[in-house]
């Protein structure tokens, strides 16, 4: 996934999760739900998906403050048939609605062989791999889709229509080596651009257009992103919008309230989660053995570049996770400053970093504000 380079400090994953947890608990989330949200954010960072990790937390907290996200939603489960149902997220954090949908999809699949759950009245849910891998751990194939407000141009258009509309598909393997495809249908996630704006760095050319339909490398001027693969990503993004909006009764792309627009306005996001019970088709252990064989044969292919390895879908993130568990998670200096400003406002302990790094943060972010990260 395309990323950006920013000045950062390494933070221990457990320490970072605890810091996020204290902010979420202070915002009046139920302790168990706060734990889930903090875990999902830090897991994204561990896997190298920094666009969907802890950098989104200040935005969530501001929306909770402005009441467009409910700290304690009353989510509702609506069975719609033997293999289908719907979760009403009650305008809470999207992570809570997605986990509920994933768990219900698994439950439905155990009963009927497959389970499909639509989501309505939700909000930003972070990286979809968190939910796809949750389904894979149950020995099932997982499908996860979500949509967002218009950020991506249809192929050949100078204006956006759909969002970055990601898709995640997972298949369980042996020893937690599951296949996991999690990708946006845009050339890069919008939140990578948001992170670039927060840290004051440029984005590569060829990613985005400004409001005049001209290419830009200034993240603050971005009005739309290009789809990946031209018409292929464009078409896939539109069909994901159909799955997420029309089945759940949510608005389609152009009608979805903007994530970074009026923060007092609820998002009304939809989604779709599916699970297939492998045991209805074949022995689960045998299926996992075949996934392991695929992974082995895939990795044994001759690479284009000498000394490299052909990685299976989900392997780059798994390797990144192992490394960051040992070395720490890189967190942008300006984001750390915003975190610590939030903590100070609430009378909470700061996110601790080395003294020399702390001095750099103080000098680098005097102009930062809490909402600039969103």
C-alpha positions in Angstrom: 0.0 0.0 0.0 1.3 3.5 -0.9 2.5 5.3 2.3 4.2 8.5 3.2 7.4 9.3 5.1 7.1 11.5 8.2 9.2 12.3 11.2 8.2 9.8 13.9 9.1 8.2 17.2 8.8 4.5 18.0 6.2 3.6 20.6 5.6 0.2 22.2 2.3 -1.3 21.0 1.0 -2.1 24.4 1.8 1.4 25.6 0.1 2.9 22.6 -3.0 0.8 23.1 -3.2 1.7 26.7 -2.9 5.4 25.8 -5.7 5.1 23.3 -7.8 3.1 25.7 -7.6 5.8 28.4 -8.7 8.5 25.9 -11.7 6.3 24.7 -12.7 5.5 28.2 -12.6 9.1 29.2 -14.9 9.8 26.2 -17.4 7.6 28.0 -17.1 4.5 25.9 -18.1 1.2 27.6 -14.7 -0.3 28.8 -15.0 -3.5 26.8 -16.0 -1.5 23.7 -13.1 1.0 24.2 -10.8 -2.0 24.4 -12.0 -3.3 21.1 -11.7 0.0 19.3 -8.2 0.6 20.8 -7.2 -2.9 19.7 -8.4 -2.4 16.2 -6.5 0.9 15.8 -3.2 -0.4 17.2 -3.5 -3.7 15.1 -3.8 -1.5 12.0 -0.5 0.2 12.9 1.2 -3.0 13.8 0.3 -4.3 10.3 1.7 -1.2 8.7 -1.7 0.3 7.8 -1.0 3.6 9.5 -3.7 5.3 7.4 -6.3 3.5 9.5 -4.6 3.3 12.8 -4.3 5.5 15.9 -4.0 8.7 13.7 -7.8 8.5 13.3 -8.5 8.6 17.1 -8.5 12.5 17.5 -11.1 12.6 14.7 -13.3 10.0 16.4 -13.0 11.9 19.7 -14.0 15.2 18.2 -17.0 13.5 16.5 -18.0 12.0 19.9 -17.7 15.5 21.4 -19.9 16.9 18.7 -22.3 14.0 19.1 -22.3 12.8 15.5 -20.8 9.5 16.9 -22.5 8.1 20.0 -20.1 7.0 22.7 -22.6 4.3 23.9 -24.7 3.2 20.9 -27.6 0.8 21.3 -26.9 -1.4 18.3 -29.8 -3.6 17.1 -29.7 -7.0 15.4 -32.4 -7.7 12.9 -32.7 -11.3 11.5 -33.9 -11.2 7.9 -33.8 -14.9 7.1 -31.9 -18.2 7.7 -28.7 -16.8 6.3 -29.1 -13.0 6.3 -29.6 -10.2 8.8 -28.8 -6.5 9.5 -27.0 -4.6 12.2 -28.1 -1.1 13.0 -25.0 0.7 14.3 -27.0 3.4 16.0 -24.4 6.0 14.9 -21.7 4.5 17.1 -18.1 3.8 16.2 -17.9 1.7 13.1 -15.6 -0.8 14.7 -18.4 -1.9 17.1 -20.9 -2.4 14.3 -18.5 -4.3 12.1 -17.5 -6.7 14.8 -21.1 -7.3 15.7 -21.8 -7.9 12.0 -18.8 -10.3 11.6 -19.9 -12.3 14.7 -23.4 -12.6 13.4 -22.2 -13.6 10.0 -20.2 -16.5 11.5 -23.2 -17.5 13.7 -25.5 -17.6 10.6 -22.9 -19.5 8.6 -22.7 -22.2 11.3 -26.4 -22.6 11.0 -26.9 -22.4 7.3 -23.5 -22.7 5.6 -23.2 -19.0 4.8 -24.1 -15.8 6.5 -24.5 -12.3 5.1 -25.0 -9.2 7.3 -25.6 -5.7 6.1 -24.9 -2.7 8.3 -26.6 0.7 8.5 -26.2 3.9 10.5 -22.5 3.3 11.1 -19.4 5.4 10.9 -15.7 4.9 9.9 -14.6 1.4 10.9 -10.9 1.4 10.2 -9.1 -1.3 8.3 -11.3 -4.2 7.1 -8.6 -6.9 7.7 -9.5 -6.7 11.4 -12.9 -8.2 10.7 -11.9 -10.5 7.9 -9.2 -12.1 10.0 -11.7 -12.4 12.9 -13.9 -14.5 10.6 -10.8 -16.5 9.4 -10.0 -17.4 13.0 -13.3 -19.2 13.1 -12.3 -21.4 10.2 -14.4 -19.6 7.7 -13.9 -17.6 4.5 -14.6 -13.9 5.2 -15.8 -11.0 3.0 -16.0 -7.5 4.3 -17.1 -4.3 2.4 -17.7 -0.8 3.4 -18.2 2.5 1.6 -17.5 6.2 2.3 -18.3 9.7 1.0 -17.3 10.7 -2.5 -13.5 10.8 -2.7 -12.6 8.9 -5.9 -13.1 9.8 -9.5 -14.9 7.4 -11.8 -12.5 6.4 -14.7 -12.4 9.3 -17.1 -14.0 11.8 -14.7 -12.6 14.9 -13.1 -15.1 14.7 -10.2 -15.6 12.1 -7.5 -18.6 9.9 -7.1 -17.8 6.9 -4.9 -15.5 6.7 -1.9 -12.3 4.7 -1.5 -14.7 1.7 -0.9 -12.4 -1.1 0.2 -12.9 -4.9 0.0 -11.4 -7.6 2.2 -11.4 -11.3 1.5 -9.8 -13.8 3.9 -9.1 -17.6 3.8 -7.8 -19.4 6.9 -4.5 -21.3 6.7 -2.3 -23.1 9.2 -0.6 -21.4 12.2 -2.4 -18.1 11.6 -1.0 -17.8 8.0 -4.3 -16.8 6.5 -4.6 -15.2 3.1 -5.9 -11.7 3.6 -6.6 -9.3 0.7 -7.5 -5.9 2.1 -7.4 -3.0 -0.3 -9.1 0.3 -1.2 -10.4 0.7 -4.7 -8.6 4.1 -4.9 -4.9 4.5 -5.7 -4.3 5.1 -2.0 -6.5 5.4 1.1 -7.8 8.9 1.7 -6.5 8.8 5.3 -2.9 8.5 3.9 -3.5 11.9 2.5 -5.0 13.0 5.8 -1.8 11.8 7.6 0.3 13.7 5.1 -1.7 16.9 5.9 -1.2 16.3 9.6 2.5 15.9 9.3 3.0 18.6 6.7 4.5 16.5 3.9 3.7 16.2 0.2 2.0 13.3 -1.5 3.4 11.7 -4.8 2.1 13.1 -8.1 -0.4 11.0 -9.9 -2.5 10.3 -6.7 -5.0 13.1 -6.6 -6.8 16.1 -8.2 -7.6 19.5 -6.7 -11.0 21.2 -6.8 -10.2 22.5 -10.3 -9.6 19.0 -11.6 -5.8 19.5 -11.8 -3.2 17.2 -10.4 -1.7 18.2 -7.0 0.9 17.0 -4.5 -0.4 19.2 -1.7 -2.5 17.1 0.7 -4.4 20.1 1.8 -5.7 20.8 -1.8 -6.8 17.2 -2.6 -10.5 17.1 -3.7 -10.4 13.6 -5.2 -8.2 10.5 -5.6 -7.8 8.4 -8.7 -9.1 4.8 -8.7 -6.5 2.0 -8.9 -6.2 0.3 -12.2 -8.3 2.8 -14.1 -11.8 1.4 -15.0 -11.2 -1.8 -13.0 -10.9 0.0 -9.6 -13.6 2.4 -10.7 -16.1 -0.3 -11.5 -15.3 -2.3 -8.4 -15.8 0.7 -6.2 -19.2 1.4 -7.6 -20.4 -2.2 -7.1 -19.2 -2.1 -3.5 -21.2 1.1 -3.1 -24.3 -0.8 -4.3 -23.6 -3.7 -1.8 -23.2 -1.4 1.1 -25.8 1.2 0.4 -28.7 -0.5 -1.3 -28.9 -3.6 0.9 -28.6 -1.7 4.2 -30.7 1.3 3.2 -27.7 3.7 3.4 -27.1 6.7 1.1 -24.9 6.1 -2.0 -21.5 7.8 -2.4 -22.4 11.3 -3.5 -25.1 11.5 -0.7 -23.0 10.3 2.2 -22.0 13.1 4.7 -18.3 13.8 4.4 -15.9 12.4 7.0 -14.0 15.6 7.1 -16.9 18.0 6.6 -19.4 19.0 9.2 -18.3 16.9 12.2 -21.7 17.3 13.9 -23.4 15.5 11.0 -23.8 11.7 11.3 -22.2 9.6 8.6 -25.0 7.1 7.9 -22.5 4.5 6.5 -23.4 1.1 5.4 -21.5 -2.1 5.0 -21.7 -5.8 4.2 -20.0 -8.7 5.9 -20.1 -12.4 4.8 -18.9 -15.7 6.1 -18.7 -19.1 4.3 -18.6 -22.2 6.5 -15.8 -24.2 4.8 -16.9 -27.4 6.6 -20.1 -27.5 4.5 -17.9 -28.0 1.4 -14.8 -29.8 2.6 -12.7 -30.7 5.7 -11.5 -27.5 7.3 -8.1 -29.0 8.2 -7.6 -30.2 4.7 -8.6 -26.8 3.3 -6.0 -25.1 5.6 -3.4 -27.6 4.4 -4.1 -26.6 0.8 -3.8 -22.9 1.8 -0.4 -23.7 3.3 0.6 -25.4 0.1 -0.5 -22.4 -2.0 1.5 -20.1 0.3 4.6 -22.4 0.0 4.4 -22.6 -3.8 3.7 -18.9 -4.1 6.7 -18.0 -2.1 8.9 -20.4 -4.0 8.3 -18.6 -7.3 11.3 -16.9 -8.9 11.3 -13.2 -8.0 11.8 -10.5 -10.6 14.5 -8.9 -8.4 17.3 -11.0 -7.0 17.2 -11.5 -3.3 13.5 -10.7 -3.0 10.6 -13.0 -2.2 7.2 -13.2 -3.7 4.8 -12.5 -0.9 1.3 -13.8 -0.5 -1.7 -11.5 0.2 -1.4 -10.6 3.9 2.3 -11.6 4.3 3.7 -8.0 4.1 1.4 -7.0 6.9 2.2 -10.1 8.9 5.9 -9.5 8.6 5.4 -5.8 9.5 3.5 -6.9 12.6 6.3 -9.1 13.8 8.8 -6.4 13.3 6.8 -3.6 15.0 6.0 -5.9 18.0 9.7 -6.0 18.5 10.8 -2.5 17.6 7.7 -0.4 18.3 5.2 1.5 16.1 6.3 4.7 14.4 4.0 7.5 15.3 4.3 10.9 13.7 5.7 13.6 15.9 2.9 16.0 15.3 0.4 13.3 16.0 2.1 12.6 19.3 1.8 16.3 20.2 -1.9 16.2 19.4 -2.3 13.1 21.5 -0.6 14.8 24.4 -2.6 17.9 24.0 -5.8 15.8 24.2 -4.4 14.0 27.3 -3.5 17.3 29.0 -7.0 18.7 28.4 -8.5 15.7 30.0 -6.0 15.4 32.9 -4.6 12.2 31.6 -1.0 11.0 31.4 0.8 11.8 28.2 2.1 9.3 25.6 5.7 8.8 26.8 8.6 9.0 24.4 12.3 9.5 24.8 13.3 13.0 26.2 15.2 14.0 23.1 12.1 13.1 20.9 9.8 14.9 23.3 11.9 18.1 22.8 11.6 17.7 19.0 7.9 17.3 19.3 7.4 20.4 21.3 9.4 22.5 18.8 7.8 21.0 15.8 4.1 21.4 16.6 3.4 24.7 18.3 0.8 25.4 15.6 -0.9 22.1 15.8 -4.5 21.8 16.9 -6.5 18.9 18.0 -8.8 18.7 15.0 -6.0 19.2 12.4 -5.5 15.5 12.3 -9.0 14.9 11.1 
